[in-house]
Amino acid sequence: MSSIGGQNAEGSARSAHPSANSEALNKLLFSAIRQAVVEFDAVAGIAYLLEDDGEWLSAAVIGGTPPAVFNMPERMPLHGPRASALACRTGRTAVIGEPGVRPDDVGAVRAPYAVVAVPLADPDHRYGALAVSRIPWRDGVLGEDQRQRFRQMGADLTRELAALAAGGTSIRPGRQPLIFPVFKPRSPLTEPATRWGLPDVPGSAGLSWIYQVLKLADELNSVVTPHGVVEAARSRMMGTLGAQSLVVTVVADGRLWVVGHSGPASKVVRQLHGSSAVSNRATPVADVLRGSDPYFFPRRADLLTAYPDAQDDGNRAWAHLPMRASGHPVGVCSLGWAEHRLFGAEAQAVMMMADSLGQALERVLLSEGEHALAKSLQRRLLPRALSDLPEVVTTARYLPAPSGSSGGDWYDVVALPSGGIGLVIGDVEGHSIESHSIESSVVMGQMRSAVLAYVSEGHSPEAVLTRASTMLTQLESELLTTCCVVYLNAADGTAEVALAGHPAPLIRGPDGGVETLDTLIGVPLGVPSPVPYRAFEATLSAGSCTPTASARHTGPTWSPVQAEYWPPPAGRGPTTAWRTLRTVSRPWCPPPPERRDDVALLFALCAGTGPQPRADRMEIQRHDLHGVKAAREFVRDCLKSWELEALTDDLELMASEVVTNALTHADSYVELRLRLYPDRIRLEVRDTDVTPPLPSSLSACEEENAQAEHGRGLIIVDALGEWGSSPSGRGKVVWCEIAVPQRSPDGG
């Protein structure tokens, strides 16, 4: 059987002929089908025509009553077993389904209809076949006289088709069959139409059946869980057919599993759930699953005749319907009635459309399996524990999507080589219908490893994003990735932030209010852009909360990653941080009915103390030796504004030596930063040379002295204050510190 509006599994697209189905051809086929349906009391008549390749038959015109017209195969191979194919191929009348199965018979029923087909062929041409579909147990079988009459109708139609062909008309099927109704009064033997339309209006009951089937298909298109499939079956099949019990069973790993049931069916559920689907023990469900036909039992006596060990579950009639998808069994939908049941042809036809349940179940079960695998993979790819750092308390929360796709969010907390903490959060976008959750998780694992490596090497936030974007492009993935990198200095409360298509981090103030950091957001990773990523630096005031990173959310653009900076009260630690996390996460983690995507939240509580430093920065272009003079002026101006002119000579000399070394040996631009703390001033000089500085006093020979950074320069720096160096991505940072004279309480 083909599903409503669907494509028969036996073929692909119909052939399309530019001049097929001319008006004359349509009128001729319409007249012949209408005459056959009325004369032979059929529920449907079909004219099949050969396609261009001569290997397939396609329905050109279908006429009759619903639901029969929707159950007719639309396309079939010429060498297949169906009646129309047999008639066209052999040139003889073909009959399948007669004398038919009466509703009180026990066992499998192939279909409620029988099909009689005659060839449309002459000695010179083979055009197709003409078929009628009937209900033999209700209307009787066709006698030999009627079959002879039908053969004569086929011969007459063949001569008229030959005449059209001689006149230039192409006898080929169109792009889709033409459908027309042939309504007849209801037969007194048909199932009573208590709930089905108006009994006195021809066609009303059949259209009412099809209305329920279409509604079932519409509901199944939107379900995402097995429970949703069962609910659709309960509403549109159990309720529609007046059944009191419903059991939906699937097969997996050679066993039967009940995915849902309704009504008094507990005994059946206990018997079925977990039972073998391949054992020799015969049960209706197992037998239907092993075959391809439905089983109808109008009376309990019929059930006991076939299955003497069947338990009494309170039902007096059963219908077991196979659910199939892509040609293989998925499970069985079982319906039970409290009273004996007459299974009319219309009811049987509708119930045999249970394949739509199988297709929906296969889809949601596959989606659930992928979702579970993606969740497991996602959790394994996320860090098992965040870095244990004394100056920062961190915690994180990951919430997988309630249903559907999941995977793609990640976060990390990294100790930076130069000191401070790196906070990273990202999201692989596009893990929905178009892309699988597993693919998102795999890309996430690759991007997390890359970003973690770049941060650990000491690259600046903008350099981390640039390198990660290049790597994602080389992976040739169709998925995009957003990312936020934050370098947090817990000692001075400063943060460097760079964004790649990610929502901006948040600042949580002492009053509990949350504000978004005003910073430039670059394009997502993997997207070519002439504009480079830029880092933004923020300095936090005492008692405020700091910026951090975020995860994507389907609602308003929030940033569910936050680092908090304030002098913590006594006893504040991981427990307090987690409690705060649960509080601040509520705006970004809506209840499951509203949330469709997974969400990650990273929170860092920084134990900074005292007033925050003043800071300033400048850049010197590559090989610009005049930049040394500019560096001295920069230091002089900063110290003057900070009222620390007494330190000018020492700090200018330190800056002059370190900047000169960087310009001479690094072959890169130089970045100079000056930070004022309550007890010290820190000078930082960043370049792109990975070679650490080597004071000449540590050299053992003149050859090594030649490689030392500008001879005795660092000896001077060492004499004036503390200094050191640390890796920074492709280069290094050389820092120098000198103490700030402490002022007396009276300001002297």
N, C-alpha and C positions, 0 to 999 in steps of 0.2 A: 504493500500500500504506500502511496505517496502522501506526504503531509500537505495540509492546506497551503496553497500558495508556494509550495516548496518545489525543489528539483528532485526528480527521482534519482536514487543512488546509482541506477544502472547506466547513467550517461552524464555527459557534461552539458554544454550549451546546445540548444536546438540549432538546427541549420536555418539559415536565413536566405531566402531567395527574393531578389528584388521585385519579381512580378508575381510572387506566390499569393494565394488567397485573393484572387480577383473577385469582384462582386458576383459574377456568374457562377464561379466555383463555390463560393460561400452559400449562395441560394440553393444550388443543387444539393450540397451536403446537408444543409439545414432541412430541406424538404424530406430527404431520405431518412434522416435520423428521427425526425418528428413522427413520420409514418410508422417506423419500426417500433418506437417507444409505445405509441398508442395501440398498435395492432397486436403486439406481443406482451402487453401489460408489463413492460420493463420499467425499471427505475432510472435507467440511463442508457443512452446510445452514444457511440463514439465512432468517428471516422478517422482512421489512422492512415497517413500518407508516408511514403518512403522519402527520406531525406536525399540530398544531392549525391551522397556517397553510396547510396543503395544498401547501407549496412544497418541503418537505424530507422525505426518507425516513430513518428511524432503525431500526437493528437492534433488534428486540424480543427474539428468542431466537436463539442460535447453538449448534449442536451439531456435534461431529465430533472429529477427532484433531489433536493438536498436531504441527507448528507451524501447520497450516493455519488453525485457528480464530483464531489471533492475527494472521493476515495479512488478515482480511476487513475491508473498510471499515465503520466503525461508523455513518457518516452520509454522505449524498450528496444533492445537489440533484435535484429531480424532473426538471428539464430538462437534466441532465447526460448524459454519454455511456455510463455504466455500464449493464450488462445489466439490473439490477433496475429502474433508472430508466426504461430504454427499455420494458420490459415493462409497468410500471405506467402509463406515459404513453400508450402506443399500444394497450394491450389485447391485444398479441400476444406469442408466445414470442420471447425474445431470446437469442442465443448469441454469446459472445465468447471467442476463444481456440481454437476447434476449426477444423481438425483438429489443431492443436497443433504444437509444435516438438520433434522428437526430439532426444535428447542428442548425437547425432553430427552434427547440422546445424551450419552455420557462420553466425554473424551474431548480430544482436540477438534477445533473447528477452524478450518483454514480461513474462511471468510463467510460473511452472511449472504454473499451474492454468488450466483453462478454466471458464467460468461459464455455466450455463444457467438462465434465469429465466422464470417464468410469472406473469401478472398475477393479483392477488387483487381482482377487480372484477366487479360485475354491472351491469345497465342503470341502476340507481338510485344505487349507491355505488361509490367507488374506495377500497379499503382499503390496498393496498400491493402487495408482490410476494413470491413464494417462489422461492428460488434454491438451487442446489447447485453446489459447486465440486469439480472432478474433475481427475485427471491423465490426459489423453487418450492420450499416448504410451505410458503404462503399462497403462491399463485399457480403451483403445479409445474411440471416439467414440460418442455416443448415436445409435442409428438412429432412423428415422422412427417405428417402433412405440413405442420407449421415450419419444420426445418426446411422442407422443400420450398415452401413459400419464401422463406428468408433467403435461400440460395438464389431464387429467381429475382428477389429485390436486389441482391448483390450483382447479379448479371446485368440487370437493367441499368443500375448505377454505373457499372463498368463501361457500357456502351456510351452513356452520356459523357463520361469522363474522356473517353477516346475522341468523341466529337469535339469537346472543348480543346483537347490537345491538338487536334488537327487544325483547329482555328487559331492556334498560336498561344493558347493559355498554358501556363506552366502548372502542372499538377504536382505541386510541392507544398508542404506545410508552411504556415507563417511563423513569425517569431514567437507567437504564443497562441494557444488554442482559443477559439471563440466559444463562449459559454452562453447557453440560453435555457430558460426554464420550460419544463413541460409539467404543469401541475395537474394532478388528478385527484378525485375524491379519495379519502382514506378508505382502505380495505377494512372490513369488519374484523379481520383476523390480526390486524396490526395492533401493537401494544396500545392500551388506552392512553389517550393524550390528556391526562388529568392536569398536568402542569405545562403542557407543551402547546402554546398558542391557542388558537380558536379551532375547535374540532370541525366546524362547518366551513372553514375557509381553506381551500386547497393550498398546500405548501406552507401553511403557517407553522405547523409542528416541526417540519424539517428545518425551516429557518431558525426556529427557536433552539433546536439542537446545535446548529452551527454557530449561533450567537455565543453559546456557552463555550464551545471549542475555541473560538477566536479569543474570547476573554481569557481562557486558560493559557493560550499561547502568549498573550500580551503580558500576563502576570509572570509567566516563566522567564520572559526576556529580562526582567528586572531583578529576579532573585539572585542572591549571592551566597546563600547557605543552604545546606540540605533541609534545614527546618523550613526555609521559605518554599522549597519545592513541595514539601509535605503539606504545608498550609494551602498552597494553590490547589493541590489535588483534593484536599479536604473540602475546600470551598466550591470548586468547579466540577469535581467528579463525584465525590461522596454525597455532597448536598444535592447536586443536580439530579443524580440517579436515584436518590432516595435511599441510599445505603445507610446502615447503622454502624458499620465497622470499616476501617481502612487500615491496611498494613503495607508499608513501602519497604521493600527488602532489596539490598544490593549484594553483589557478589564481590569478594576480595580475598585473595590468597586461598582460593578453593573453599571458602566458607561463606555462609549466608549471614548477613548482618542487617538487623532492623534499624533503619535510620529514622523512622517515625511511625506512629500509629494513632488511631483515634477510635473511640467507641469500645464496646466490650470485646476485646480481642486479646486479653492478657494471656490466655492459655496458648493461643497461636504464637504470640510473641515469644513466650518462654520456650516453645518447641523449636522455633525457627532460629532465634538469635544465637549465632555461633555454631550452628549445625553445619555438617559437611554438605557441600554442593556437588561432590563427586562420588559419594558413597552409593552403594547399590540400593540403599533403603529408599523406597519410592515415596515421595510426597508431591502434592500438586505443584508447589512452588518450585521444587527442584526439577520436576519434569518439564514445566513450562520454560524454565531457565535453560535446560539442555536442548529444548526444541526451539521453535519459532512461532508457535501458534497459541492462542488463548485457550483456556479451559473454562467452560461454563457448566455449573451444576445447579439446575433450576430447583432441585429438591435435595434434602439431606440424604434421602435414600439413594440418589444418583451418586453422591459423594462416597457413601459407604460401599456401594457396589464396586467402585474403582479403587478405593482406599479403605479397607475394613478397619484399620487401626486409627482412623481419623478421630480426633477428640471432639467432644460436643462443646462448642464454644458459644452456644446461644444463637448461632446463625442457622437459617434454614435454606439459604441459597448463597452460592459463592461464584465470583468471577475472578479468575487469575489472569492478569494481562501482562504479556512480556514487555519489558522496556529495553529498547535497543538503541544504540548510537553507532554510527559509522559501520554498520553491519555486524557488530558484536554485541552480546548480551551485557546489559548493565545491571538489571535486576527485575523484580516482579512487583506490580501493583495489584494488591488483592482487595476486593470489595466484598462485604458480607451484608445480607439482608435478613431481617427478622422473620419474614414470611417467604413462602415459595414464590419464585419469580419467573415470569415469562420474559425471556430475553428476545425481544423483537429485533428485526434487522437494523432498524435505525439505532437502537441502543447498542447493538453489537458494533456497528460501524463507528460510532462515536468512541466506544471504549477501546477499539483497536487503534485509535490515535494516541494511545498511551506512550508511543515512542517519543513524543515531545517531552514527557517526563524524564525518560532515559537520557535524552540529549541534554536537558537542563541539569540533571544529576551528575552526569559525567563532567560537565563544565565546572560546576561548583566544587565537586570533589577534587578535581584536578587543581582548581584554584586554591582550595584549602590545603592540599598537599604541598603546593609550591609556597603558599604563605607560611606553613609550618617550617618548611625547610629554610626559607629565607629568614624567618625569625631566629632559628637556631644558628644559621650562618652569621646573621647580623650580630647576635650576642657574642659569638666566638670571636668575631673580628673587632669588637669594641674592647677597650682596655679592661682587664679584670680588676685592676685597682688603680686609682689615680696616684700620682707622685706624692710621696710623703715629704713635705717641705715644711721646715719649722716656721717660716715667716708667713705662710699662706695655708689656710684650711680650705680644701676643695671637696666638692661633692657633685654628683651628676645624677640625672634621672633620664631614662629612656623609656618612652611609651610606644610600643608598636601599634600600627593601625588596627582598629577593632576588627576589620575584615578587609578582604581584597588584598591589594599589594602592600608590601612592607619592605623595608630595607633601604639603605642609602644614607642615613644620618650617622655621623660619627663625631667624636670629640677626643681631645687629648690635653693633658697638662704636662708641660715639659720644662725641665730645669735648663735655663739658657747658659751657654758657655761663658758669657760675659756677666753672669749674675742676673737675677730676676726670674720671672716665670713667663712661659709662653702658654697662652690659652688658645686652643684651636677648635673650631667647630665647623662642620660642613654638611652638605646635603647633595646627594646625587639626584638630580631632578629628572622626571620623565618616567618614573616607575609606576605606570598605570596600565591601561589596556594595551597601549602600543608597545610596552616593554615589560619584561618579566622582572619580578622582585629579585630573583636569583642573580640576574645580570646586574641589577643595581647594587646588590651586596658585593659582587665580585669587583665592580668598578670602585665601589667605596673602599674595599680593602686595599686596592692598588693606590688610590689617591691618599688614603690615610698613611700608608707606608712612605709614600713620596714626601708628603708634607712633613711628617715626623722627622724624616732624614734631613730635609732642608732646614728645619727649625733647629735640630740638634747640631747641625754644622755651624750655626750662628748667622745664617743669612738674615738680612733685614726682612720685615714683614712683606714689603712690596716685592722683594726679590724671591721670597718663598712662593708668592702667588704667580709671578712670572714663570718660574721654573715649573711649577705644578701645571700651569696652563699648557706649556709646551709639551709636557709629558702626556697629558690627556689627549692632545691633538695627535701625538704619535701612536697612541693606543687605537686610534680610528674608531672610537666608540661614538654612537649616535646620541649618547646621554650627555647632558651638561651637568656641571657641578658648581655649586655656590660654596663659598668659603669665607670665613672670617678669622684673621690672625691678630692676636693681641699680645704684645709684649708688656708685661706689667712689672714695674720696679716697686717692690713692696717697701723698700727703704725710704724712697722719696715720693711715692704716690703718683708717679708719672706712668703714662701708658702710650704705646705706639700702636695704632690700629690701621689695618689695611683690609679692604673688603673687595670680594669678587662676586658681584651679583647677590650678595647676602644682605638681609636687613641689618641696619646699623645696631651696634650694641646699646645697652641701656645704662643709665646712671640712676641709682636709687638714693634719694636724699635722706637726710636724718629724719625728716618728717614722714617717711614712708612713700613719698611720691616718686614716680618713675618717669624719667625723661629719656628721650632718644638722643644719642650722641650725634651732633651735627657734623657729618663727615662725608667725603666723596665716596660714592659706591661705584666700583669699576664693573666691567662686564663679567659674566660668569666664566669660569675656567673653560678653556676649549673654544672660546669664541674669539676669532681674530679681531683685533682692534688697534688702530693707530695710536690710541691714547694709552700710555703706560699706566700701570698700577701706581698709586701714590699712597704713602703712609701719612697718617694724621697723628699728631702728638697732643695729648691732653694732660694737664696738671690738675690734680685733685686737691681741693681744699680740705682742711681738717674737718673730720666729722661727717663728710659726705660719702656717697657710694661711688664706686668707679665704673667706667665703661667695661664692657666685655663683648661676647660674641653671641650667635643665635642659631636657631634652626627654623626651617621653613614651616609655615602654617597656612592652612587653607582659608582661614578667616582674615581679620585685619592684620596688617604687617607689624608683627611684634618681633622682639628679639629675645627668645627664651634662653639666653645665656648671660649670666651676670656675675661680675666680681664686685665685692663690697670692700670699701676701705674706710676704716675708722679705728680709733683706739678701742680695742675690745674690752669689755668689762671682765672682771675676774671670773674664771671658770668657763669662759667662752671657748668652744672647741667644736669638734665634728658633730656632736649631737645638736648643739645650737645651730650650727650651719645647716644641718639637714632639716631642722624644724623651720628655719627661715626659708629654705628652699621650697618646702611644701607650701608655705604661705605665698611666696612671690610667684610660684609656678601656676597658680590658679588662673590668672588672666590668659595664659598661653595654652593651657591644657583643658579645653572645654570637655563636657561630658561626652562619652562615647557616641551617642546618637548624632552629635554635631561634628565630631572629629573624624575625618576620612584619611588623613595622612599620619605617619608616625611623627613623633615629636621628641627632640633631645633638648635637655636643659643642663647647662653647666654653671656652677656657682662657685665663686672663690671669695673667701673672707680673708682680707689682708690685715695682719696685725701691725700696722704702721703706728708710729708714735711721734708726738711732737709736731711743731709747725712744718709746713711743706716747703721744699726748696724753691728758690728762684732759679730760672734757667733761661738760657739763650743759646742760639746756634748760628753758624754761618758755613758757607761752602767756598772752597777755593778750587778753581779750575785746574785741570791737569797741566803740569809743568809751568805753572804761573809762579815764578819765584818772587814776583811782586806781592804774591799772596802772603808772604811772611810778614811784610810790613802791615798788610791789612789785618792779619791775625793779632799783631801786637796792639793795633788801634782798637780792635774788637775787645781785647782783654781790658785795655785801659778804660774804655767807655763803660763796660759792665761794672768794673770795680768802682768807678766814680759814681754810678747810679746806685750802687749798693753801699756807698760811703765806706769803702775799704781801700782808699788810695794808698795806704801804707804797705799793702801787699803787691802793689803794681810792679815794682822792679823784679821781684822774684818770679811772679807768675808770667810776666812778659818774657823773661829769659827762658823759662821752662817751655812756654808755648813756641817761642822762636826755634829752640832746638828740636822739639818733637815734630813740628810742622815742616821744618827744613828736611829732616830725615825722611818724612813721608813723601814729600814732593820729589826728593832726589831718587829714592829707591823704589817707590811703589808704582810709578808710571800710571797714576790714576788721579781722579779727583780726590780731594781731602775734605772731610767734614769735621768741623770743630764745634764742640759743645762745652759750655761752661755752666756748672751747677753750684748753687750756694746752699749749703746746709748750715744748721745752727753752729756746728763745731768745725767745719772744714769747707774748702772750696775744691771742687773736682773738675779737672780739665780732661776731656776725652777727644782723641784724634783718631778718626776712622779712615782707613784706606783699603785698597784691594790687594795688597801684597800679603801672602800667607806667612812669609818668613818672619819669625819673631825677632824683636830687637835684641842686639847683642852688644853690651858695653865693651869698649876696647880693653878695659882693665881685666876682663875675664879671658882675654885671648892669650894663647900660649906662645904665639909666634907672630912675626910681621905679616906672614901670608894670611893668617886669620884676622889680624888687625885690618887688613885691606877690605875684608868682607864685613867688618863691624859697621854699624850704622853711624857714619860721620864721626869716626874716631872717638874723641873723649866727650861727645855731647851728652850722653846719658850719664856720665860720671857727674857732670854738673847738675843734671836733674835729680840724681840720687842724693846729692849733697843738700839740695834745697827742700826735699820732701819725699813722700812715698810715691812709688810708681809701679806699674805692672802692665801686662798685656793679656789679651784673651782673643780666641778666634772669633771671627764675625763673618760668617758666610764665606765668600771668596777671599776675604782679607782678614784684617785684625783691628782691634781697638787698643791703642796705647793710652793709658790713663795716668794722671798725676794728681796728687792731692797735697795741699798744705793746710796747716791748721789756721783757724780764724781766732784772733785774740778775743778772749772773753771780756766783755764789758762788766764793770762793777754795777751793782744794783742801782746806784745813783746816776748811772749813765756815764761815769768817768772812765 
